[in-house]
Amino acid sequence: MNDKKIKWITVGVIALYLCLLIGWHLYDPSANFTLAQPGADHRPAGYARKADDVLIGEFFMKEAVKQTSLNLTGEWPCFRGPDHDDQITPSPTFRWEDGDFKELWSVATGEGHAAPIVSDGRVYVLDYDEQLSSDALRCFDLLTGKQLWHRWYRVPMKRNHGFSRTIPAISKRSVITIGPEGHVMCCDKLTGDMKWSIDMKKRFGTEIPFWYTGQCPLIHNNELVLAPAGKDTLMVGIDVATGKTLWGTPNTVGFKMSHSSVMPMNLSGALTYVYIGVGGVCGVSAQGENLGKLLWSNSKWQPSVVAPSPLQISQNQIFLVAGYGAGGALLQVDRQGSSWQTNIKESYKANEGMSSEQQTPLNYKGTLITILPKDGGGMRERLAMFAPGDLHHPIWTSAADERFGLGPYIIIGDRLLALKEDGELYVYQLASKSMKLIRKQRVMEEGVDAWGPMAYADGILIVRDSKTIKSLQIAAY
């Protein structure tokens, strides 16, 4: 090809490029656009709203299923069970050593660690429906696992080690949930009818912690007790029937919301709501004319991340524990008339004594039981039993191959049931200063992150991993 042809080809390419460039700038792609009217795209109701524009409880569906467990009266009504201690004294006769526990049913869930409660033959769990981007309160039949109804509302979120983490609470007529973004929903526990709701971010200025809300609702004396730990309000009491605020505790200490939950305690004869927030631990009066009054606070032990709840170990001592290297601390609370004093008697790192990363320890007949965290030294992830007078040297630990990760545990009668985070269930016979392994069973075939607390009622144990809830018949009524 001669130089003249090359020259003309080059000129042609440049001219074509210039024409295309000029045309691209002159073309108006919106010339034929028409204004879209609301609903023209047939998008389902609710999908066009902003992420923070949530209509709590707006959708409901009742299934064409009848409840079969009408004669059951067992109760696991809230986080940590009827007495807030993860312990229960059952009436049936157990055959702990006879064969495997029978699986009654299994239900798939959205990814999360929220655990169920049980009341009058029904199971309630706050799930997250990833397809609908919605919190969903689901109600199941205890015996069959069939879904009776569910109520949901859109709240788009990004996965962060799953979504839902909290456990509902139930009263005589209501079931109450707290969603990952701090949305409180109260429904009729039988019909699922919506009663009232609270957005803690909007009402109290709550700053939702990383990994979403972990605080479980507390119903006490017909009041819902919350710790929004907002700009102005530390703790609040809500009438369960109406949703009206009955009392509020000013946040003079400046605490922020943690993943821990409020625990009722009788300290030196005074009924007290105890809460570990980001910033410290506090006690609020739960009775009489001082209801809602901040009685005491202590900011000398303040981990940045707290998941376990405070554990009372005597009339004036509370065990505090947190993960991520925070370890444990012993808080002494002394009362003289209307005056209170607090003192951190001791604190230590996770590898120096009794500690826990996620589950709240157990106080069983003068001993303290925990699963040591991953940074707990050579005994990491083992079950361990301590005497309250010595939080540094365990009186018993599980074997080297009995490590449970962040799995939950529960005491039924004189048996401790512990679930490995991979879905293997262990049963121990409890003694005064030790435990004896009597059986184990894989209950999740491919269990992943089985962190949600267990629930028990009517001879049935309910367990979960990050994507499945299962029901096991462990005793017959």
ZARO-960646 format. One record per residue (C-alpha): x, y, z; residue in three letters; residue number from 0. Coordinates in steps of 0.001 Angstrom, whole numbers, always signed. Layout:
# residues N
east X&north Y&up Z&r Ala&k NUM
...
END
This chain:
# residues 477
east +0&north +0&up +0&r Met&k 0
east +1447&north +3368&up -1067&r Asn&k 1
east +1744&north +6418&up +1111&r Asp&k 2
east -1126&north +8220&up -640&r Lys&k 3
east -3673&north +5451&up +195&r Lys&k 4
east -2491&north +5336&up +3803&r Ile&k 5
east -2951&north +9083&up +4051&r Lys&k 6
east -6552&north +8969&up +2758&r Trp&k 7
east -7479&north +6031&up +5046&r Ile&k 8
east -6125&north +7896&up +8022&r Thr&k 9
east -8078&north +11033&up +7102&r Val&k 10
east -11248&north +8921&up +6698&r Gly&k 11
east -10889&north +7250&up +10100&r Val&k 12
east -10347&north +10622&up +11799&r Ile&k 13
east -13387&north +12107&up +10037&r Ala&k 14
east -15574&north +9146&up +11053&r Leu&k 15
east -14411&north +9464&up +14656&r Tyr&k 16
east -15224&north +13202&up +14686&r Leu&k 17
east -18697&north +12572&up +13263&r Cys&k 18
east -19441&north +9954&up +15885&r Leu&k 19
east -18165&north +12211&up +18655&r Leu&k 20
east -20264&north +15181&up +17494&r Ile&k 21
east -23337&north +12947&up +17101&r Gly&k 22
east -22911&north +11533&up +20598&r Trp&k 23
east -22883&north +15047&up +22068&r His&k 24
east -25858&north +16246&up +20019&r Leu&k 25
east -28080&north +13182&up +20663&r Tyr&k 26
east -30682&north +13611&up +23453&r Asp&k 27
east -31622&north +10125&up +24761&r Pro&k 28
east -34382&north +11589&up +26938&r Ser&k 29
east -36269&north +13164&up +24051&r Ala&k 30
east -38782&north +10305&up +23899&r Asn&k 31
east -38985&north +9686&up +27662&r Phe&k 32
east -42374&north +9860&up +29388&r Thr&k 33
east -42922&north +10622&up +33064&r Leu&k 34
east -43474&north +7377&up +34991&r Ala&k 35
east -46474&north +7342&up +37308&r Gln&k 36
east -46317&north +5734&up +40770&r Pro&k 37
east -47083&north +2038&up +40506&r Gly&k 38
east -46535&north +1893&up +36721&r Ala&k 39
east -43641&north -548&up +37158&r Asp&k 40
east -45899&north -2882&up +39214&r His&k 41
east -43327&north -3037&up +41978&r Arg&k 42
east -44716&north -4673&up +45166&r Pro&k 43
east -45851&north -2287&up +47895&r Ala&k 44
east -43040&north -996&up +50036&r Gly&k 45
east -40169&north -1492&up +47600&r Tyr&k 46
east -39862&north +2163&up +46597&r Ala&k 47
east -39231&north +3470&up +50114&r Arg&k 48
east -35923&north +4536&up +51557&r Lys&k 49
east -33997&north +2151&up +53790&r Ala&k 50
east -34856&north +4092&up +56946&r Asp&k 51
east -38516&north +4615&up +56036&r Asp&k 52
east -39782&north +1465&up +57736&r Val&k 53
east -43432&north +630&up +58381&r Leu&k 54
east -43012&north -1852&up +61211&r Ile&k 55
east -45294&north -4877&up +60935&r Gly&k 56
east -47014&north -3755&up +57723&r Glu&k 57
east -47419&north -7185&up +56070&r Phe&k 58
east -49149&north -10291&up +57450&r Phe&k 59
east -50021&north -13774&up +56255&r Met&k 60
east -51919&north -16507&up +58048&r Lys&k 61
east -51304&north -20017&up +56805&r Glu&k 62
east -54047&north -22577&up +56139&r Ala&k 63
east -52711&north -24733&up +58965&r Val&k 64
east -54346&north -25629&up +62278&r Lys&k 65
east -52382&north -25839&up +65511&r Gln&k 66
east -52011&north -29437&up +66731&r Thr&k 67
east -50242&north -28704&up +70030&r Ser&k 68
east -53186&north -27126&up +71851&r Leu&k 69
east -52748&north -29153&up +75060&r Asn&k 70
east -49121&north -28144&up +75662&r Leu&k 71
east -48408&north -25638&up +78412&r Thr&k 72
east -44597&north -25496&up +78569&r Gly&k 73
east -42966&north -22074&up +78550&r Glu&k 74
east -39603&north -20738&up +77405&r Trp&k 75
east -40873&north -17153&up +77263&r Pro&k 76
east -37776&north -15033&up +76686&r Cys&k 77
east -33997&north -14814&up +76487&r Phe&k 78
east -32469&north -17227&up +79054&r Arg&k 79
east -35797&north -18829&up +79893&r Gly&k 80
east -38462&north -18395&up +82600&r Pro&k 81
east -36059&north -17304&up +85361&r Asp&k 82
east -33487&north -15544&up +83141&r His&k 83
east -30811&north -18129&up +84018&r Asp&k 84
east -30874&north -20714&up +81162&r Asp&k 85
east -32058&north -23357&up +83614&r Gln&k 86
east -35307&north -25271&up +83990&r Ile&k 87
east -36603&north -28072&up +86203&r Thr&k 88
east -38666&north -30350&up +83953&r Pro&k 89
east -41499&north -32645&up +84957&r Ser&k 90
east -41089&north -35488&up +82414&r Pro&k 91
east -38886&north -38535&up +82871&r Thr&k 92
east -35826&north -38383&up +80647&r Phe&k 93
east -33978&north -41317&up +79180&r Arg&k 94
east -30718&north -39530&up +78543&r Trp&k 95
east -28746&north -42658&up +77624&r Glu&k 96
east -31328&north -44328&up +75337&r Asp&k 97
east -30485&north -43871&up +71666&r Gly&k 98
east -30428&north -40663&up +69647&r Asp&k 99
east -32883&north -37861&up +70195&r Phe&k 100
east -35586&north -37896&up +67537&r Lys&k 101
east -35772&north -34956&up +65160&r Glu&k 102
east -39360&north -33744&up +64938&r Leu&k 103
east -38964&north -31049&up +62313&r Trp&k 104
east -36541&north -28716&up +60598&r Ser&k 105
east -37136&north -25216&up +59197&r Val&k 106
east -34882&north -23183&up +56912&r Ala&k 107
east -34208&north -19583&up +57964&r Thr&k 108
east -32465&north -16496&up +56729&r Gly&k 109
east -28840&north -16276&up +57804&r Glu&k 110
east -28643&north -15264&up +61451&r Gly&k 111
east -28458&north -16301&up +65076&r His&k 112
east -31843&north -15249&up +66473&r Ala&k 113
east -33242&north -17958&up +68721&r Ala&k 114
east -36843&north -19028&up +69401&r Pro&k 115
east -39151&north -18860&up +72378&r Ile&k 116
east -41979&north -21286&up +73205&r Val&k 117
east -45424&north -20664&up +74698&r Ser&k 118
east -48566&north -22835&up +74783&r Asp&k 119
east -47440&north -25149&up +72007&r Gly&k 120
east -46199&north -22391&up +69704&r Arg&k 121
east -42697&north -21409&up +68655&r Val&k 122
east -41851&north -17791&up +67836&r Tyr&k 123
east -38686&north -16579&up +66141&r Val&k 124
east -37647&north -13292&up +64564&r Leu&k 125
east -36164&north -14234&up +61206&r Asp&k 126
east -34799&north -12189&up +58310&r Tyr&k 127
east -36202&north -12919&up +54831&r Asp&k 128
east -33360&north -12125&up +52464&r Glu&k 129
east -35545&north -12277&up +49324&r Gln&k 130
east -37960&north -9702&up +50733&r Leu&k 131
east -35265&north -7779&up +52664&r Ser&k 132
east -37568&north -7989&up +55653&r Ser&k 133
east -37628&north -8733&up +59366&r Asp&k 134
east -40179&north -11501&up +59857&r Ala&k 135
east -41815&north -12736&up +63049&r Leu&k 136
east -42674&north -16365&up +62375&r Arg&k 137
east -45040&north -18513&up +64467&r Cys&k 138
east -44830&north -22319&up +64254&r Phe&k 139
east -46639&north -25291&up +65734&r Asp&k 140
east -44334&north -26837&up +68354&r Leu&k 141
east -45105&north -30461&up +67444&r Leu&k 142
east -45111&north -30251&up +63639&r Thr&k 143
east -43019&north -27200&up +62772&r Gly&k 144
east -45778&north -26013&up +60439&r Lys&k 145
east -45886&north -22241&up +60115&r Gln&k 146
east -49147&north -20830&up +61500&r Leu&k 147
east -48588&north -17175&up +60560&r Trp&k 148
east -45902&north -14599&up +59990&r His&k 149
east -45725&north -10812&up +60082&r Arg&k 150
east -42988&north -8904&up +58282&r Trp&k 151
east -41777&north -5459&up +57266&r Tyr&k 152
east -39174&north -4266&up +54816&r Arg&k 153
east -35840&north -3081&up +56186&r Val&k 154
east -33032&north -3507&up +53622&r Pro&k 155
east -29685&north -4426&up +55196&r Met&k 156
east -26326&north -5850&up +54236&r Lys&k 157
east -25224&north -9198&up +55609&r Arg&k 158
east -22832&north -8821&up +58543&r Asn&k 159
east -22240&north -12299&up +59975&r His&k 160
east -25926&north -12858&up +59260&r Gly&k 161
east -28809&north -10556&up +60126&r Phe&k 162
east -31141&north -11293&up +63065&r Ser&k 163
east -29712&north -11978&up +66536&r Arg&k 164
east -32381&north -11320&up +69131&r Thr&k 165
east -34885&north -13497&up +70997&r Ile&k 166
east -38535&north -12414&up +71356&r Pro&k 167
east -40303&north -12014&up +74704&r Ala&k 168
east -43855&north -13074&up +75414&r Ile&k 169
east -46511&north -11978&up +77884&r Ser&k 170
east -49990&north -13355&up +78507&r Lys&k 171
east -51347&north -11803&up +75309&r Arg&k 172
east -48426&north -10326&up +73370&r Ser&k 173
east -45167&north -11252&up +71680&r Val&k 174
east -42501&north -8545&up +71297&r Ile&k 175
east -39442&north -8472&up +69052&r Thr&k 176
east -36463&north -6190&up +68436&r Ile&k 177
east -35140&north -6230&up +64883&r Gly&k 178
east -31500&north -5862&up +63791&r Pro&k 179
east -31975&north -2114&up +63203&r Glu&k 180
east -33724&north -1486&up +66534&r Gly&k 181
east -37343&north -1804&up +65372&r His&k 182
east -39604&north -2933&up +68233&r Val&k 183
east -42795&north -4765&up +67246&r Met&k 184
east -45643&north -5933&up +69482&r Cys&k 185
east -48187&north -8438&up +68143&r Cys&k 186
east -51039&north -10483&up +69543&r Asp&k 187
east -49378&north -13802&up +70332&r Lys&k 188
east -52302&north -15897&up +69046&r Leu&k 189
east -53599&north -14033&up +66006&r Thr&k 190
east -50472&north -12114&up +64983&r Gly&k 191
east -52477&north -8874&up +64891&r Asp&k 192
east -50302&north -5769&up +65059&r Met&k 193
east -50603&north -3848&up +68351&r Lys&k 194
east -47884&north -1157&up +68389&r Trp&k 195
east -44281&north -450&up +67402&r Ser&k 196
east -41248&north +1693&up +68249&r Ile&k 197
east -38306&north +2734&up +66086&r Asp&k 198
east -35554&north +3189&up +68688&r Met&k 199
east -33321&north +5115&up +66302&r Lys&k 200
east -36031&north +7672&up +65583&r Lys&k 201
east -37590&north +7914&up +69034&r Arg&k 202
east -34490&north +7727&up +71228&r Phe&k 203
east -31614&north +8503&up +68876&r Gly&k 204
east -30183&north +5030&up +69428&r Thr&k 205
east -26910&north +4256&up +67680&r Glu&k 206
east -27228&north +665&up +66475&r Ile&k 207
east -24005&north -1236&up +67250&r Pro&k 208
east -21828&north -2964&up +64681&r Phe&k 209
east -23202&north -6448&up +63859&r Trp&k 210
east -26689&north -5043&up +64475&r Tyr&k 211
east -28903&north -5196&up +67565&r Thr&k 212
east -28197&north -8037&up +69982&r Gly&k 213
east -30297&north -6774&up +72892&r Gln&k 214
east -33285&north -9011&up +73657&r Cys&k 215
east -36545&north -7507&up +74972&r Pro&k 216
east -37358&north -7951&up +78668&r Leu&k 217
east -40971&north -8149&up +79870&r Ile&k 218
east -41226&north -7627&up +83618&r His&k 219
east -44313&north -6730&up +85672&r Asn&k 220
east -46334&north -6185&up +82478&r Asn&k 221
east -43756&north -3687&up +81260&r Glu&k 222
east -41369&north -3922&up +78350&r Leu&k 223
east -37927&north -2820&up +79518&r Val&k 224
east -35552&north -1507&up +76848&r Leu&k 225
east -32094&north +35&up +76987&r Ala&k 226
east -32051&north +2280&up +73894&r Pro&k 227
east -29009&north +4124&up +75332&r Ala&k 228
east -29791&north +7097&up +73140&r Gly&k 229
east -28774&north +10713&up +73475&r Lys&k 230
east -31254&north +11450&up +76260&r Asp&k 231
east -32674&north +8084&up +77367&r Thr&k 232
east -30659&north +5261&up +78900&r Leu&k 233
east -33490&north +2887&up +79804&r Met&k 234
east -37241&north +2977&up +79388&r Val&k 235
east -40367&north +1138&up +80544&r Gly&k 236
east -43200&north +604&up +78051&r Ile&k 237
east -46734&north -556&up +78793&r Asp&k 238
east -47035&north -3926&up +77033&r Val&k 239
east -50746&north -3471&up +76337&r Ala&k 240
east -50641&north +19&up +74826&r Thr&k 241
east -47057&north +834&up +73882&r Gly&k 242
east -47137&north +3985&up +76024&r Lys&k 243
east -43998&north +5086&up +77851&r Thr&k 244
east -44380&north +4596&up +81610&r Leu&k 245
east -40969&north +5806&up +82757&r Trp&k 246
east -37584&north +6760&up +81392&r Gly&k 247
east -34069&north +6927&up +82780&r Thr&k 248
east -32021&north +9924&up +81577&r Pro&k 249
east -28730&north +8921&up +79963&r Asn&k 250
east -26593&north +11062&up +82249&r Thr&k 251
east -23772&north +8500&up +82026&r Val&k 252
east -23564&north +8720&up +78224&r Gly&k 253
east -23684&north +4969&up +77567&r Phe&k 254
east -24344&north +3635&up +74066&r Lys&k 255
east -26173&north +459&up +73085&r Met&k 256
east -24195&north -2780&up +73298&r Ser&k 257
east -25155&north -6330&up +72267&r His&k 258
east -25912&north -7178&up +75911&r Ser&k 259
east -29434&north -7422&up +77370&r Ser&k 260
east -31059&north -5971&up +80491&r Val&k 261
east -31192&north -8435&up +83407&r Met&k 262
east -33480&north -8150&up +86462&r Pro&k 263
east -31633&north -8736&up +89750&r Met&k 264
east -32391&north -8504&up +93451&r Asn&k 265
east -29396&north -6652&up +94862&r Leu&k 266
east -29356&north -6201&up +98634&r Ser&k 267
east -33160&north -6410&up +98698&r Gly&k 268
east -33699&north -3926&up +95857&r Ala&k 269
east -35153&north -5133&up +92554&r Leu&k 270
east -32830&north -3691&up +89908&r Thr&k 271
east -32478&north -3669&up +86117&r Tyr&k 272
east -28777&north -4190&up +85347&r Val&k 273
east -27292&north -3341&up +81946&r Tyr&k 274
east -23801&north -3359&up +80436&r Ile&k 275
east -23639&north -646&up +77792&r Gly&k 276
east -20761&north +653&up +75751&r Val&k 277
east -19255&north +2893&up +78398&r Gly&k 278
east -19902&north +883&up +81563&r Gly&k 279
east -22455&north -969&up +83672&r Val&k 280
east -25453&north +486&up +85502&r Cys&k 281
east -28361&north -395&up +87756&r Gly&k 282
east -31838&north +1141&up +87437&r Val&k 283
east -34568&north +789&up +90049&r Ser&k 284
east -37268&north -1706&up +89054&r Ala&k 285
east -39736&north -1019&up +91837&r Gln&k 286
east -41787&north +1455&up +93836&r Gly&k 287
east -41563&north +5212&up +93765&r Glu&k 288
east -37984&north +5036&up +92459&r Asn&k 289
east -38992&north +3037&up +89365&r Leu&k 290
east -36704&north +4084&up +86509&r Gly&k 291
east -34225&north +5936&up +88720&r Lys&k 292
east -30530&north +5396&up +88010&r Leu&k 293
east -29266&north +3871&up +91275&r Leu&k 294
east -25614&north +3388&up +90373&r Trp&k 295
east -23145&north +3143&up +87519&r Ser&k 296
east -19532&north +2174&up +87025&r Asn&k 297
east -17315&north +3071&up +84054&r Ser&k 298
east -14050&north +1523&up +85175&r Lys&k 299
east -14703&north -1606&up +83086&r Trp&k 300
east -15907&north -683&up +79619&r Gln&k 301
east -15066&north -2996&up +76697&r Pro&k 302
east -15834&north -1686&up +73225&r Ser&k 303
east -17865&north -4812&up +72347&r Val&k 304
east -20110&north -6602&up +74863&r Val&k 305
east -22362&north -9554&up +73957&r Ala&k 306
east -22906&north -11563&up +77187&r Pro&k 307
east -25333&north -10167&up +79754&r Ser&k 308
east -24422&north -9444&up +83388&r Pro&k 309
east -24564&north -12455&up +85730&r Leu&k 310
east -25519&north -12111&up +89392&r Gln&k 311
east -23452&north -14400&up +91624&r Ile&k 312
east -24457&north -13121&up +95076&r Ser&k 313
east -26691&north -10464&up +96635&r Gln&k 314
east -24050&north -7802&up +95998&r Asn&k 315
east -21732&north -9202&up +93305&r Gln&k 316
east -22135&north -9247&up +89525&r Ile&k 317
east -19879&north -11024&up +87061&r Phe&k 318
east -19108&north -9039&up +83908&r Leu&k 319
east -17615&north -10585&up +80797&r Val&k 320
east -16914&north -9623&up +77184&r Ala&k 321
east -15000&north -10942&up +74182&r Gly&k 322
east -12207&north -9627&up +71962&r Tyr&k 323
east -9637&north -9899&up +74729&r Gly&k 324
east -11650&north -7953&up +77305&r Ala&k 325
east -11863&north -10917&up +79684&r Gly&k 326
east -13853&north -10708&up +82904&r Gly&k 327
east -14475&north -8486&up +85903&r Ala&k 328
east -16126&north -8808&up +89302&r Leu&k 329
east -18342&north -5875&up +90293&r Leu&k 330
east -19376&north -5370&up +93898&r Gln&k 331
east -22498&north -3297&up +94558&r Val&k 332
east -23091&north -2175&up +98150&r Asp&k 333
east -26188&north -479&up +99502&r Arg&k 334
east -26504&north +1683&up +102581&r Gln&k 335
east -30083&north +2914&up +102814&r Gly&k 336
east -30724&north +4899&up +99644&r Ser&k 337
east -27025&north +5246&up +98862&r Ser&k 338
east -25156&north +2889&up +96533&r Trp&k 339
east -21469&north +2307&up +95947&r Gln&k 340
east -19808&north +165&up +93305&r Thr&k 341
east -16304&north -1207&up +93010&r Asn&k 342
east -14527&north -3352&up +90437&r Ile&k 343
east -12939&north -5847&up +92803&r Lys&k 344
east -10872&north -7452&up +90058&r Glu&k 345
east -10536&north -7570&up +86297&r Ser&k 346
east -8345&north -9681&up +84044&r Tyr&k 347
east -7690&north -10712&up +80449&r Lys&k 348
east -9410&north -13662&up +78780&r Ala&k 349
east -6466&north -16030&up +79248&r Asn&k 350
east -6208&north -15234&up +82958&r Glu&k 351
east -9524&north -16565&up +84237&r Gly&k 352
east -13218&north -17131&up +83704&r Met&k 353
east -14424&north -15401&up +80547&r Ser&k 354
east -16787&north -15753&up +77591&r Ser&k 355
east -17089&north -14102&up +74213&r Glu&k 356
east -20751&north -14508&up +73335&r Gln&k 357
east -22840&north -16706&up +75653&r Gln&k 358
east -23829&north -15555&up +79143&r Thr&k 359
east -22323&north -17903&up +81789&r Pro&k 360
east -24454&north -20040&up +84134&r Leu&k 361
east -24736&north -19854&up +87913&r Asn&k 362
east -25490&north -23412&up +89047&r Tyr&k 363
east -25630&north -24409&up +92726&r Lys&k 364
east -22665&north -22341&up +93809&r Gly&k 365
east -20562&north -22885&up +90690&r Thr&k 366
east -20104&north -20781&up +87562&r Leu&k 367
east -20086&north -22458&up +84137&r Ile&k 368
east -18828&north -20970&up +80883&r Thr&k 369
east -17297&north -21740&up +77502&r Ile&k 370
east -13908&north -20067&up +77407&r Leu&k 371
east -13266&north -17831&up +74372&r Pro&k 372
east -10884&north -18402&up +71485&r Lys&k 373
east -8291&north -16187&up +73185&r Asp&k 374
east -8642&north -18089&up +76469&r Gly&k 375
east -5186&north -19692&up +76325&r Gly&k 376
east -4680&north -23445&up +76451&r Gly&k 377
east -8237&north -24078&up +77644&r Met&k 378
east -9796&north -22032&up +74829&r Arg&k 379
east -13282&north -23045&up +73694&r Glu&k 380
east -13669&north -25677&up +76423&r Arg&k 381
east -16481&north -25902&up +78926&r Leu&k 382
east -15170&north -24828&up +82314&r Ala&k 383
east -16518&north -24716&up +85865&r Met&k 384
east -15301&north -22184&up +88431&r Phe&k 385
east -15920&north -21489&up +92093&r Ala&k 386
east -17161&north -17908&up +92653&r Pro&k 387
east -14328&north -17310&up +95114&r Gly&k 388
east -11655&north -18084&up +92529&r Asp&k 389
east -12292&north -16857&up +88990&r Leu&k 390
east -8776&north -17714&up +87808&r His&k 391
east -8444&north -21469&up +88326&r His&k 392
east -11208&north -23763&up +87023&r Pro&k 393
east -12262&north -26680&up +89189&r Ile&k 394
east -13214&north -28652&up +86049&r Trp&k 395
east -12856&north -28402&up +82273&r Thr&k 396
east -14070&north -30534&up +79385&r Ser&k 397
east -11634&north -32776&up +77541&r Ala&k 398
east -9207&north -31427&up +74952&r Ala&k 399
east -11417&north -32630&up +72083&r Asp&k 400
east -14587&north -31157&up +73632&r Glu&k 401
east -14326&north -27575&up +72393&r Arg&k 402
east -17482&north -25651&up +71570&r Phe&k 403
east -16470&north -22375&up +69937&r Gly&k 404
east -19295&north -19845&up +70391&r Leu&k 405
east -21949&north -22506&up +70910&r Gly&k 406
east -24766&north -22219&up +73512&r Pro&k 407
east -25557&north -24255&up +76625&r Tyr&k 408
east -28580&north -24878&up +78835&r Ile&k 409
east -29318&north -26780&up +82063&r Ile&k 410
east -32328&north -29120&up +82210&r Ile&k 411
east -32692&north -30663&up +85642&r Gly&k 412
east -29248&north -32009&up +86538&r Asp&k 413
east -28031&north -32218&up +82944&r Arg&k 414
east -26085&north -29629&up +80998&r Leu&k 415
east -26603&north -29615&up +77235&r Leu&k 416
east -23934&north -27867&up +75161&r Ala&k 417
east -24005&north -27400&up +71398&r Leu&k 418
east -20764&north -27188&up +69454&r Lys&k 419
east -20808&north -24428&up +66866&r Glu&k 420
east -20639&north -27130&up +64167&r Asp&k 421
east -23932&north -28660&up +65350&r Gly&k 422
east -22882&north -31549&up +67635&r Glu&k 423
east -24884&north -31786&up +70880&r Leu&k 424
east -23214&north -32923&up +74153&r Tyr&k 425
east -25029&north -33952&up +77340&r Val&k 426
east -23246&north -33858&up +80717&r Tyr&k 427
east -24286&north -35141&up +84134&r Gln&k 428
east -23766&north -32297&up +86609&r Leu&k 429
east -22099&north -32863&up +89965&r Ala&k 430
east -21107&north -30400&up +92696&r Ser&k 431
east -17677&north -29666&up +91263&r Lys&k 432
east -17526&north -31483&up +87949&r Ser&k 433
east -19435&north -32819&up +84956&r Met&k 434
east -19506&north -36229&up +83296&r Lys&k 435
east -20117&north -36644&up +79572&r Leu&k 436
east -22924&north -39163&up +79122&r Ile&k 437
east -23743&north -38818&up +75430&r Arg&k 438
east -23244&north -36816&up +72264&r Lys&k 439
east -25119&north -36613&up +68990&r Gln&k 440
east -24679&north -34767&up +65730&r Arg&k 441
east -27938&north -32876&up +65278&r Val&k 442
east -26845&north -30596&up +62412&r Met&k 443
east -25409&north -32590&up +59503&r Glu&k 444
east -23311&north -29705&up +58259&r Glu&k 445
east -23768&north -27221&up +61067&r Gly&k 446
east -22275&north -23762&up +60577&r Val&k 447
east -22126&north -21098&up +63291&r Asp&k 448
east -24601&north -22750&up +65665&r Ala&k 449
east -24481&north -19770&up +68031&r Trp&k 450
east -28149&north -19066&up +68796&r Gly&k 451
east -29278&north -19975&up +72343&r Pro&k 452
east -31353&north -23136&up +72794&r Met&k 453
east -34952&north -23277&up +74029&r Ala&k 454
east -36794&north -26062&up +75872&r Tyr&k 455
east -40470&north -26792&up +76597&r Ala&k 456
east -42744&north -29846&up +76814&r Asp&k 457
east -39920&north -32356&up +76373&r Gly&k 458
east -38729&north -30654&up +73186&r Ile&k 459
east -35347&north -28986&up +72642&r Leu&k 460
east -35010&north -26402&up +69862&r Ile&k 461
east -31584&north -25681&up +68387&r Val&k 462
east -30327&north -23693&up +65416&r Arg&k 463
east -27304&north -22930&up +63295&r Asp&k 464
east -26962&north -19945&up +60981&r Ser&k 465
east -29539&north -21197&up +58455&r Lys&k 466
east -31665&north -23895&up +60099&r Thr&k 467
east -33869&north -24405&up +63163&r Ile&k 468
east -34409&north -27974&up +64393&r Lys&k 469
east -36685&north -29528&up +66997&r Ser&k 470
east -35591&north -32587&up +69005&r Leu&k 471
east -37766&north -34827&up +71153&r Gln&k 472
east -35630&north -35366&up +74261&r Ile&k 473
east -38422&north -36508&up +76620&r Ala&k 474
east -41990&north -37753&up +76302&r Ala&k 475
east -44880&north -36279&up +78279&r Tyr&k 476
END
